[in-house]
Amino acid sequence: MNEHVSIGIDIGGTKIVAGLVTLGGGVLYKQTVPTATEGREQILFQLQQLIKDCVKEAHQQRLPTLKGIGIGTAGQIDFKQGIVRSGTSNIKDWNDIPLKQEMQRLTGFPTWVDNDVNVVALAESHLGAAKGYDNVVFLTLGTGIGGAVIQEGRLLHGEWGGAAELGHMSVDRNGPACNCGYKGCLEAYASGTGIANRMKHMLKNQPERYDGDIENITARDVFQWAAEGKPFAKSILDEAMDALAYGTVNIIHAFNPSLIVLGGGIIDQHNWIISDLENRVRSLGISSLVQSVSFKKAAFGDEAGVVGAAYQSFLYNEFVQKEGAPHET
Amino acid sequence: MNEHVSIGIDIGGTKIVAGLVTLGGGVLYKQTVPTATEGREQILFQLQQLIKDCVKEAHQQRLPTLKGIGIGTAGQIDFKQGIVRSGTSNIKDWNDIPLKQEMQRLTGFPTWVDNDVNVVALAESHLGAAKGYDNVVFLTLGTGIGGAVIQEGRLLHGEWGGAAELGHMSVDRNGPACNCGYKGCLEAYASGTGIANRMKHMLKNQPERYDGDIENITARDVFQWAAEGKPFAKSILDEAMDALAYGTVNIIHAFNPSLIVLGGGIIDQHNWIISDLENRVRSLGISSLVQSVSFKKAAFGDEAGVVGAAYQSFLYNEFVQKEGAPHET
């Protein structure tokens, strides 16, 4: 075989997945370890071990020379310099880490580092739901809300890589406080955390409606109660969908995409959100912009992170590009 | 002289300006005519005449061969095809016009057509306040609010050219209705029209505050009353600034720019808006993103439209690019 292969690494709060990924999106080898709770140094050591194992495996499988390493991690990433500026509270001491430089020094491979949602967008864009689309917005609805934007076939990074913080678009300047310090963010209404918080807030003001422990309410409860027809839960989901619709129209006005791809745990479990959102969006905003957008569900499952992370090597490695691999156009 | 020269045309609701523009931003010749009120056919005829005069003038000045024609016009422009999709209500019958194709057919010159705010952004980006910045957002505050975005040195167009409709970003899903059909848009709070409408709305509900004709109130009145210390006018401007701050933070979260350039009639007359906005923005949103943005006033005056329009020829004309003119990087 002479297909390009590189190493993809997906760093999450609970686990780190590393694998050998082909240009066609095949995962030839995959290893998962729990994210070290000791933080930084221990995680860097884990990464080194995972890469060693990948290299060994590539050798055993007689694969061609690996093109490099691509890493996706939660948090705000300085893409140009490959630095984790501020990570997630789920990973200890995961801030101000010159990850690109450190990995290149430790392994000798050219390395790229980007935000976890951005690398998922690369996978969807080159191999998944957004294949063939040049202008795409990705929204992942889970514990939080993540965003990524493809413009003219390329990831939109902005000045240092902080662009597309779409979960923190406010749709109500008088709205509820968000974790980020801002008000009325999409994430404060329509993420798992947001939905649970809004339900708690309502029930604290109307304690007669609920006799359980309000603090233990989750988004899952709210979806279940709404499915059972409970009006108070339905009103919370209606608010979440309204906020999501306004946020999505703002995004469409800003980026003029032809496709919006929705993914994440909430979408996986509640497919109806996509068509409901589409209907709401079509009745709002500037017609020429909102009518020219399609909506799709993300195609990739768990492997999006590893595949998308690895894809950075194929896209940004000059050597691979010269040989005619698909580069960003 | 051997500097590149092209024709720039700025089509507005009241006048059309055409000129000969150099790569350095010099305007060697300029002609202004009132926009024909008969609409489409008459305007196309005016454009043809203006171009003929420019060509004649270039000949008389012994200028090098003109590189092409760049046009900026209000409305939604399909940039790729050079079609005016929906124009402004200020220009009669200015919709669905294949302007690029039509001008190329009539004149023989390669022609580019873009939105008026986008071409102003080109002028500011290559020759004005944003020179040297790669990631910039432009906001023009006038009768309406216009937006343009430069990402990695290039105008962000989106799928067909409708991106950066930043005046129609909602900051309150329960806010006032906007002309565009959406709710809580920046334009509904902080444009000239928006400020006047919010004042009218308030005074209609509190008629004892004002004994003039409420329908005749303009934004100019509101600014003047606020300067005189009248609380009801100050509260309208405070609301406008709050909405503008939330909209700007949303924009920063979406695009991660290093610079925001503000222009338009309202900014020209009320410089204090820039520092007031900067102060408000710095206290909102995600710190790493809002703290890394500078704010500047637009550098160009009236000629931004003609110069920026002409600049399209320098940027998009392959012939010029091969000779080493600054192309978009």
Interface residues (C-beta under 8 A of the other chain):
Chain A: Q76 R85 S86 D134 N135 V149 Q151 E152 L156 H157 G158 E159 W160 G161 G162 A163 A164 E165 L166 H168 M169 S170 V171 D172 R173 N174 C180 G181 Y182 K183 G184 D242 A243 Y246 V249 N250 I251 H253 A254 F255 N256 P257 S258 L284 G285 I286 S287 S288 L289 S292
Chain B: Q76 R85 S86 D134 N135 V149 Q151 E152 L156 H157 G158 E159 W160 G161 G162 A163 A164 E165 L166 H168 M169 S170 V171 D172 R173 N174 C180 G181 Y182 K183 G184 D242 A243 Y246 V249 N250 I251 H253 A254 F255 N256 P257 S258 L284 G285 I286 S287 S288 L289 S292
